[in-house]
Amino acid sequence: MSSVLDSLKLLQQMPALVAALSSNPELANEISAFATDPGHIAGPVVIPNTAQVRLFWLLGNGKIATNVLHGSYTAGFTPTVTMANNLQTAINAALTSSGMTPLLHTTTSLTGVGIRDISAAHTTEFVSTGAAGAGTGTGAALPPQTSFVVTLRTGTAGQGGRGRVYLPGYASIADTGNGVASGAVSTASQSFVGSVSSAMAGAGVLLTLCLARPARAAYTGKTGTAHAARPAGTLPITAIVAENNVWDTQRRRAEP
């Protein structure tokens, strides 16, 4: 009952709170800064000599989960459906060689691979047309939002210097309880992402797995620190690791 009364009191106070905010533009701007990225540049992401590779996973709830990776290239790069098919064939094989297949639920499958050159805006994505690679894991499927994170490290410190790959679709055999994945999940997941990297670098593709960083505008942070503009570019991956065995979450994969 007390929670209901508290909610009613808050509703009664809302007009006064809105009026106070409207009469104090400095406060409004400060609150707005928490909800926006002041360095973000709107529009399509364009990064020189870089391709985007997407892995498409079909989950048991019918949703498609996507992993977005990037690869750098030094020479001319022209993606095709044949290239995407070759990449999917190699990645399907990696599901088996890494030990991922028996950890993924039978309703989980890698349905396709997309590849696109992002050195220019509005380029075409070429999507593979080959057979899917399916899991064989026993037991119930873990919730669709459950993911295991593999971290992509670079030589640059801080959040902007690392990437994360949220792998989905595991079966309960991969779970040890209390929100912790088995050691086999950690080993297989790292091996799988490493094999994807090798597949991207293979004949006919020649992409080096990297961390793509879009251009950012100069801005002053809320503490007064001036941040210089950053041109678009890439950072080479120095290590592929699982930092812990705790399951992570991608809530959108569970939304209707």
Residue pairs with C-beta under 8 A, 6 or more apart in sequence:
20 27
21 27
21 28
21 31
22 28
30 222
33 222
34 222
38 217
38 219
38 220
38 221
39 216
39 217
39 218
39 219
39 227
39 230
40 216
40 217
41 214
41 215
41 216
41 217
43 121
44 121
44 122
45 118
45 212
45 214
45 232
46 118
46 119
46 120
46 121
46 214
46 215
46 232
47 70
47 118
47 119
47 212
47 213
47 214
47 232
47 233
47 234
48 119
48 232
48 233
49 72
49 73
49 74
49 77
49 119
49 234
50 70
50 71
50 72
50 73
50 117
50 118
50 119
50 210
50 212
50 234
51 70
51 71
51 72
51 73
51 77
51 79
51 115
51 116
51 117
51 118
51 207
52 68
52 69
52 70
52 114
52 115
52 116
52 117
52 118
52 125
52 212
53 68
53 69
53 70
53 71
53 87
53 113
53 114
53 115
53 200
53 207
54 66
54 67
54 68
54 69
54 113
54 114
54 115
54 116
54 125
55 66
55 67
55 69
55 91
55 110
55 113
55 196
56 64
56 65
56 66
56 110
56 111
56 112
56 113
56 114
56 127
57 64
57 65
57 66
57 67
57 108
57 109
57 110
57 111
57 168
57 169
58 64
58 107
58 108
58 109
58 111
58 132
59 65
59 107
59 108
59 144
59 168
59 169
59 253
60 105
60 107
60 108
60 141
60 144
60 169
61 144
61 253
61 254
63 144
63 253
63 254
63 255
64 111
65 144
65 166
65 168
65 169
65 250
65 253
67 165
67 166
67 167
69 165
69 196
69 200
69 209
70 118
70 209
70 210
70 211
70 212
70 234
71 200
71 201
71 205
71 207
71 208
71 209
71 210
72 207
72 208
72 210
72 234
72 236
73 206
73 207
73 208
75 206
77 117
77 119
77 206
77 207
78 117
79 115
79 116
79 117
79 124
79 126
80 126
81 126
81 127
81 128
81 129
82 204
83 115
83 126
83 204
83 205
84 112
84 113
84 114
84 115
84 126
84 127
84 128
84 129
85 128
85 129
85 130
86 202
86 204
86 205
87 113
87 115
87 128
87 199
87 200
87 205
88 110
88 112
88 113
88 128
88 130
89 130
90 195
90 198
90 199
90 202
91 110
91 113
91 133
91 195
91 196
91 199
92 110
92 130
92 131
92 132
92 133
93 195
94 100
94 191
94 192
94 195
94 196
94 198
94 199
95 101
95 104
95 110
95 133
95 135
95 192
96 133
97 191
97 195
98 188
98 189
98 191
98 192
98 194
98 195
99 184
99 187
99 188
99 191
100 135
100 188
100 189
100 191
100 192
101 133
101 134
101 135
101 136
101 137
102 135
102 136
102 137
102 138
102 173
103 135
103 137
103 170
103 171
103 173
103 174
103 182
103 184
103 185
103 188
104 134
104 135
104 136
104 137
104 169
104 170
104 171
105 135
105 137
105 139
105 140
105 141
105 142
105 169
105 170
105 171
106 134
106 135
106 136
106 137
106 171
107 135
107 141
107 169
108 134
108 135
108 137
108 141
108 168
108 169
108 170
108 171
109 132
109 133
109 134
109 135
110 132
110 133
110 134
111 132
112 127
112 128
112 129
112 130
112 132
113 127
113 128
114 125
114 126
114 127
114 128
115 125
115 126
115 205
116 123
116 124
116 125
116 126
117 123
118 212
135 169
135 171
137 170
137 171
137 172
137 173
137 174
138 171
138 172
138 173
139 171
139 172
139 173
140 171
140 172
141 169
141 170
141 171
141 172
142 170
142 171
142 172
142 174
142 175
142 247
143 254
144 168
144 169
144 253
144 254
145 249
145 250
145 251
145 252
145 253
145 254
146 168
146 170
146 247
146 248
146 249
147 166
147 167
147 168
147 247
147 248
147 249
147 250
147 253
148 166
148 167
148 170
148 174
148 181
148 185
148 186
148 189
148 242
148 247
148 248
149 164
149 165
149 166
149 167
149 242
149 243
149 248
150 164
150 165
150 167
150 189
150 190
150 192
150 193
150 240
150 241
150 242
151 162
151 163
151 164
151 165
151 240
151 241
151 242
151 243
152 162
152 163
152 164
152 165
152 193
152 209
152 211
152 237
152 239
152 240
153 161
153 162
153 237
153 238
153 239
153 240
153 241
154 161
154 162
154 163
154 211
154 235
154 236
154 237
154 238
155 161
155 235
155 236
155 238
156 235
160 213
161 211
161 235
162 211
163 211
163 237
165 193
166 248
166 250
167 189
167 192
167 193
168 250
168 253
170 181
170 185
173 182
174 181
174 182
174 184
174 185
175 181
175 182
175 247
176 182
176 245
179 246
179 247
180 245
180 246
180 247
181 245
181 246
181 247
182 245
183 245
185 245
186 242
186 245
189 242
190 240
190 241
190 242
193 240
194 240
196 209
197 209
197 237
197 240
199 205
200 207
200 208
200 209
201 207
201 208
201 209
208 236
209 237
210 234
210 235
210 236
210 237
211 234
211 235
211 236
211 237
212 234
213 230
213 232
213 233
213 234
213 235
214 232
215 229
215 230
215 231
215 232
216 227
216 229
216 230
217 229
218 226
218 227
218 228
218 229
219 227
220 226
220 227
221 227
